[in-house]
Amino acid sequence: MALAETIPGWGCLVAGLVTSGEDAVLAAEREKPDVVLMDIHIHGSMDGLDAAREIINRLGIPVIFMTGYDDEKTIREAEELKPLAFLVKPLNPKRLKELLAGS
């Protein structure tokens, strides 16, 4: 599923696509989205957890984690940030659509 192509069909605007944690924080500061979809393992010195921590705590923007990693340590670290949701890949499009509609 190509999310950037699918999500607009749900009536949502994709404000930006980035590949690093640092760029995710900068994009969130600039675009001020209603919600951020964040992969945990992304490029850069700041991983998805670090970027989400900054986006949630400093910017007050909710985060939905999407990851292929469902090990206990990753889940625990993500849940400490109190994300809007933690979705394991492959994603359930219906569940993601429901979450976005409610954000």
C-alpha positions in Angstrom: 0.0 0.0 0.0 1.5 3.4 -1.0 0.2 5.5 1.8 1.0 8.8 0.2 -1.3 7.8 -2.7 -4.0 6.1 -0.6 -4.5 8.6 2.2 -5.7 11.5 0.1 -8.5 9.3 -1.1 -9.7 9.1 2.5 -10.1 12.9 2.6 -6.8 13.6 4.3 -3.9 15.8 3.2 -0.4 14.4 3.1 1.6 17.4 4.4 5.0 15.8 3.6 7.2 12.7 3.2 10.6 12.5 4.9 13.2 9.8 5.3 15.0 10.9 8.5 14.0 11.6 12.1 15.6 15.1 11.9 13.5 15.9 8.8 10.4 14.6 10.4 10.8 17.0 13.3 11.5 19.9 10.9 8.5 19.0 8.7 6.2 18.8 11.8 7.4 22.2 13.0 6.8 23.7 9.6 3.5 22.0 8.6 1.9 21.6 12.0 -0.1 18.5 11.0 -3.0 17.0 13.0 -1.2 13.7 13.3 2.2 12.2 12.2 2.6 8.7 10.8 6.1 7.6 12.0 8.1 4.5 11.1 10.4 3.6 14.1 13.5 2.6 12.1 14.3 5.5 9.8 17.5 7.1 8.5 19.5 9.7 10.3 21.0 10.0 13.8 17.5 10.5 15.2 15.4 7.3 14.9 11.6 7.3 14.8 11.3 7.0 18.5 13.5 10.0 19.1 11.7 12.1 16.5 8.3 11.1 17.9 9.4 12.0 21.4 10.3 15.5 20.2 7.1 15.9 18.1 4.9 14.7 20.9 6.5 16.5 23.8 7.7 19.7 22.2 5.1 20.2 19.5 2.1 18.5 21.0 1.3 16.6 17.8 0.0 13.0 18.2 1.9 10.2 16.5 0.8 6.9 15.0 3.7 4.5 14.9 4.0 2.1 11.9 6.7 -0.6 12.1 7.7 -4.0 11.1 9.3 -4.5 14.5 7.0 -5.9 17.2 9.6 -7.1 19.7 8.9 -6.3 23.3 11.6 -3.7 23.7 10.4 -1.7 20.7 6.8 -1.8 21.8 7.7 -0.8 25.3 9.8 2.2 24.2 7.0 3.3 21.8 4.2 2.9 24.3 6.1 5.1 26.9 5.5 8.0 24.5 1.8 7.4 24.6 1.2 7.4 20.8 -2.2 7.6 19.2 -1.6 4.0 18.0 1.1 1.4 17.4 0.5 -0.4 14.1 2.6 -3.4 13.0 3.3 -3.9 9.3 1.7 -5.0 7.1 -0.7 -2.3 7.9 -4.5 -2.8 8.1 -5.7 0.0 5.9 -9.2 0.0 7.5 -7.7 0.5 11.0 -5.4 3.3 9.8 -8.3 5.0 8.1 -10.3 4.9 11.3 -7.5 6.4 13.3 -7.0 9.2 10.8 -10.7 10.0 10.7 -10.7 10.3 14.5 -7.6 12.5 14.7 
